[in-house]
């Protein structure tokens, strides 16, 4: 299972901050990083995060992440953007949820020979299965509900989606309870996708469900530790070491 940290738009339109994120993430325990690129009309400059980054900035971020041997991905939903940024040679692509309907985009990304992860936040199972069949199981899916409410997470959909499509399925966190990541592990997601932020004192577009950089490694350590409790599902004749120690003669303790 991989850990994918998503900067998204939490760089707040600052190239300096975007680069800083990549530098700091390169020193953490994550496996990959994504940056989001939206369509041109999105960047109307009405808020800081609607300020576009230059292609040179994305290129620099890619270089930083790849130099640390971690993978670099781009999150997009527009064919024109994909064509423009293909030469950055991302290690993987993420298709934003509304892009699942864009067959031309998905086909283009598949032909780059890099993994394509499709967010399913706005889709039902019928549409997801249809996409899997259209592209001969050459895509991966990300289960997410685009809801911050705990009762909407529906982690069981990870296994249901994997069985129905024959594709690898990851989990994308949008719930404001970070502990959901640990609960997702027994459902065997391909990766955990989650947003990150520089601090807890700033308003970010993906802030309420983002993990602070300062607590990122601790969060990963906790997930890995709790994952040890899952086991392989095979029940055996087992005597805990603590019980063996308690029954030893005092001279042998």
N, C-alpha and C positions, 0 to 999 in steps of 0.2 A: 504494500500500500504506500502510495506517495502522498506527500504534503505539498500542495500548490498554494502559494501565497499570491493573492490578487491585489495589485495596487489599484486597479480599476481607475476611478477618477479621483481617488483620495490624494492625488498629488496637487489638487486644487489649482490646476493650471500653471504650476510652477515647475519649470524644467530643472531648477536646482533641487527641488524637493524630490522630483521623480528620480533623478540620479542618486540622491542621498538614500532613498528607499532601496534602490538596487545595490548600492554599496553595503548597506547595513544587512539586507537580506542575504547577501552573498556570504556573510559570516555566521548565518544561523543554520539550524538543522532542517530547513525546508529542502525540498527536491526541485522545485520549479517556481517560476515567477511569471505572472501575466500582467500586461499593460493593456488597457482598453483604448480602442480607437473608434470614435463614433463618426457618423456621416457628417458631411460638411455643414448642413443646416443646423445641426445640433449646437455648433460652437457660435452662439450668438452673443457671447461675452456678457450675458446678463448676470452671471455669477462667476466667481473665480474658477470653478471646475469646468465652466463652459468656455474656457480659453484653450485654444489648441496648442499642443506641443509640436515642435518641428520634427521633421523626419530625422534630422541629425540627432535630436535628443533620443528618439526611439532607438536609433542605431547605437548610440553611446550606451544606453541602458542594456541593450542586447550584448554588447561587448563585455560589459562588466559582469553580467550574470553568467555568460558562457565561460568567461575566464576562471570562474570559481567552480567550474565543472557542473553547475546546476543548469537546468533547462530553461529556456526562455520562450514564452508563448505570447501570442497576440489574440486579444478578444475582440471580435468584430461581428458585424451583421450586414455587411455591404460588399458586393462584388467589386465595385470600383476601388474600395479601400484595399481589398485583398490583392488586387492586381498591382496597386501602387506600392504596397509594402512587401510583396513576395520576395524581393531581392534582399531583404534583411535576413532571410533564411531562418525563420523561427523554428524551434524544435517541435512545436505543436501549435495547433490552432484551437481557440474556443469560439464557438458560434453562439452569440447572445440569443436569448430565448426567442425573440421574434424572427430571427434568421432561419429558424427550422423550416419555414415554408419556402425558402429560397433555394430551389434545386440547383440553379446555375451556380450559386455561391458554394454550396456544399460540394458539388462536382469539381469545381475549380480547386478547392482546398484538398480534396482527396488526391487530385492529380499532382499535388506538390510532394506526394509520398511522405508526408508527415502526419502524425496522429491528429484526428479531428474529433474534438469533444463538443457535443451539442447540448446546450442547456435546454431543459424541457419545462421550464417554469410556467409556460402558458399553454401547454399541450396536454391532451388526454392520451390514454394508452392507445387508442385507435390510430391517432396521428403518429405517435412514436413508432408503432409497429410498421406503419406504412413507410416511414422514412427508412427504417432498417431494411425493409424488403427492397425498396427502390435502389438503395446503394449496396445491396448484397452484403450486409453486415460489415461494411468497411468503415463504419463510424463508431464512435463511443458516445455514450449519453451521460449527462449529469442530471441526477434527480435533485430538484429543488422546487420549493413551493412559492418563492418570492414573497413569503410572509414572515413577519417577525414573531408570530404567535406560536408558542410551544405546541399547542394542540393541532396545528396545521402541518407539522413537519412530515408526518407519514413516512417514517424510515422504512417501513415494510415494502414500500414501492421499489426500493433498490433491488431486492430479490425478485419481485414480481416482474419488473421491467427487464432484468437480465434474462429471466426464463422466457419471457414472451418474445424478445428480440434476438436472442443469441449473441448480443453485443456486450462488451464491457460497460459497466455502469459505475459512475463516481457519485459522490455526494457534494452538493454545493450549499454551504451554510448561509441562510438568510435569517435564521432565528436569533433573537437577542440573548439566548441562553447558550453560551459557548460550550457547556458540558454536553450538548447534543452531539458534538463531534465524537466524544468517547462512546456514546450510545450507538453511533452509526457503525462502529468497527465490526461488531459481530455479523453485520449484514454484508461484509466483505466487499466494500466499494473498491474500485480500481484506484481511486485517489480521493483525498479530501481537499476540496477547494474552499478557501475562506479568504475574506478580505482582511487587510491589515491597515493600521493607521499609525501615525507617528506618536500621538499622545492622546490622552483621554480628555484633554481640556479644549479641544478644537472641534468645530462642527464640520463633519465630513458627509458627502453624499451617501456613502456606504459606511456609516459610523457606528450605528447602534449594534450591529452584528459583526463588527471588525475587531480583530485582536491587536492590541498594542504591541509595537515592536519590543518593548521592554519585557513583555511577558510571553513572547512567542515561543522561545525555547522551553520555558517552563511548561507551557501548555502542551507542547509536543511530548515532552518527557512524561507528563501525566497520562496522556493518551497511550503512549507505549507501555507504561507501567501497568495500567488497567487492562491493556490488551493481553497481558500475560495470564489473566484469569479466565480467558475464553476456553483454552484447551483445544483438544481435537475431537471431543464428543464421544470418545471411547471410554466406557466405564470399566475399570480394572480393579483387582484386589489390591487395595492401597492402604498402607498404614503411615500416617503422617510422621515425619521425623520427630516432631515435638512429643508425640505419644511414645515413640521408641525411647527417647531420652528420659522421659518421666519414669519408665519401667525398668531402667537400668539400675543395678545395685549401686549403692553410694560409692563403692570403691572403684567402679568403672566409669562413673560420671566425670 
